[in-house]
């Protein structure tokens, strides 16, 4: 119910829904780089798996030679050979 109100407010004010709802944003550059916005925390990090907590789900990136190039409180960039990405609960 509350999300429906937020969506209606975002539409009425012409605001991006991803920002209003706090949804995770994922931007890939080929298979070698991914930028993730609106994550909440790092759950697992090694050279083959990065697991992040987002507001409504977990995000799991699998690959080889994965490296968090940078991160701050709302954005991070992961580089390496990205093989797959999945959403979890």
Secondary structure, 3 states (H helix, E strand, C coil): CHHHHHHHHHHHHCCCHHHHHCCCEEEEECCCEEEEECEEEEEEECCCEEEEEECCCEEEEEEEEEEEEEECCCEEEEEEEEEEEEEEC
